[in-house]
Amino acid sequence: MNLTKLVVPLFCLLLWGCSSSVPPEYGMVDWSLSNGTGSRLTVVVYDKICRRTYSRVQLSRSGQQDMSTCANSEGIAEIRYRQAGYNKGDYLWVDTRMNRNQSLVVRF
């Protein structure tokens, strides 16, 4: 009985740590997100192909952040982004498509 109480949580912990992800069908697209404003900026990016959210990507003043998102069948990333904030109704999503090594300059 005591052995079962120890083995079951250990087994569950091992299974939880052994998660494997399936690589995207068409690979990844590496691109960069650049701050075009004169102040610090926090952005939320949503990968429309892999359905993954990158919350609170922080960009320093005139800074740049390298991103990697899933590609579609044409090898292009389809994303949407908006400025992060408490009242999400004020910040609408902007849809765009990104090619490899392309830079997206964000200005809100």
C-alpha positions as CSV (number, residue, x, y, z in Angstrom):
1,M,0.0,0.0,0.0
2,N,2.7,2.5,0.9
3,L,4.7,1.5,-2.2
4,T,1.7,2.3,-4.4
5,K,1.3,5.7,-2.8
6,L,4.9,6.5,-3.7
7,V,5.1,4.9,-7.2
8,V,1.9,6.4,-8.7
9,P,2.8,10.1,-8.1
10,L,6.4,9.4,-9.3
11,F,5.1,7.7,-12.5
12,C,2.7,10.6,-13.2
13,L,5.5,13.1,-12.7
14,L,7.7,11.2,-15.2
15,L,5.0,11.0,-17.8
16,W,4.3,14.7,-17.3
17,G,7.9,15.6,-17.9
18,C,8.1,13.4,-21.1
19,S,6.0,15.5,-23.3
20,S,7.1,15.5,-26.9
21,S,5.9,18.0,-29.5
22,V,5.2,17.2,-33.1
23,P,7.2,19.5,-35.4
24,P,5.0,21.7,-37.7
25,E,4.2,20.2,-41.0
26,Y,5.8,23.0,-43.1
27,G,8.5,24.1,-40.6
28,M,9.1,27.4,-38.9
29,V,9.6,30.9,-40.1
30,D,12.3,33.1,-38.4
31,W,11.5,36.8,-38.5
32,S,11.8,39.8,-36.1
33,L,9.5,42.2,-34.3
34,S,10.8,45.8,-34.1
35,N,9.6,48.7,-32.0
36,G,8.9,51.8,-34.2
37,T,7.8,54.0,-31.3
38,G,9.9,56.1,-29.1
39,S,9.0,54.3,-25.9
40,R,9.0,50.8,-24.4
41,L,6.3,48.6,-25.9
42,T,4.6,45.3,-24.9
43,V,3.0,43.3,-27.7
44,V,0.9,40.0,-27.8
45,V,1.6,37.9,-30.9
46,Y,-0.7,35.1,-32.0
47,D,0.5,32.4,-34.4
48,K,-2.6,31.6,-36.6
49,I,-1.1,28.3,-38.0
50,C,0.0,26.6,-34.8
51,R,-2.6,28.4,-32.7
52,R,0.0,29.6,-30.2
53,T,0.0,32.9,-28.3
54,Y,3.2,34.7,-27.4
55,S,2.1,36.9,-24.5
56,R,3.7,40.0,-23.4
57,V,6.7,40.3,-25.8
58,Q,8.6,43.3,-24.5
59,L,10.4,45.6,-26.9
60,S,12.7,48.2,-25.5
61,R,12.8,51.7,-27.1
62,S,13.8,51.1,-30.7
63,G,14.4,47.5,-29.8
64,Q,14.0,44.3,-31.8
65,Q,12.9,40.7,-30.8
66,D,13.6,37.6,-32.9
67,M,10.5,35.5,-33.4
68,S,9.9,32.0,-34.8
69,T,6.4,30.9,-35.8
70,C,4.9,28.1,-37.9
71,A,4.8,28.3,-41.7
72,N,1.9,27.6,-44.0
73,S,2.2,25.5,-47.2
74,E,3.8,28.5,-48.9
75,G,6.5,28.9,-46.3
76,I,4.9,32.1,-44.9
77,A,4.0,32.8,-41.3
78,E,0.5,34.0,-40.6
79,I,0.2,36.0,-37.4
80,R,-1.9,38.6,-35.7
81,Y,-0.6,41.1,-33.1
82,R,-1.8,43.8,-30.8
83,Q,-0.5,46.0,-28.0
84,A,-0.8,44.3,-24.6
85,G,-2.9,46.0,-22.0
86,Y,-5.5,45.6,-19.3
87,N,-8.4,46.7,-21.4
88,K,-8.1,44.5,-24.4
89,G,-11.1,46.2,-26.1
90,D,-8.9,49.3,-26.8
91,Y,-6.3,47.3,-28.7
92,L,-7.6,45.6,-31.9
93,W,-5.8,42.7,-33.6
94,V,-3.8,43.4,-36.7
95,D,-3.4,40.5,-39.1
96,T,-0.2,40.1,-41.3
97,R,1.9,37.6,-43.1
98,M,5.7,37.3,-42.5
99,N,8.4,35.9,-44.8
100,R,11.7,34.5,-43.6
101,N,14.1,37.1,-42.2
102,Q,11.5,39.9,-42.6
103,S,11.2,42.6,-39.9
104,L,7.8,43.8,-38.7
105,V,7.9,47.4,-37.4
106,V,5.2,47.9,-34.9
107,R,3.8,51.5,-34.4
108,F,0.7,52.0,-32.2
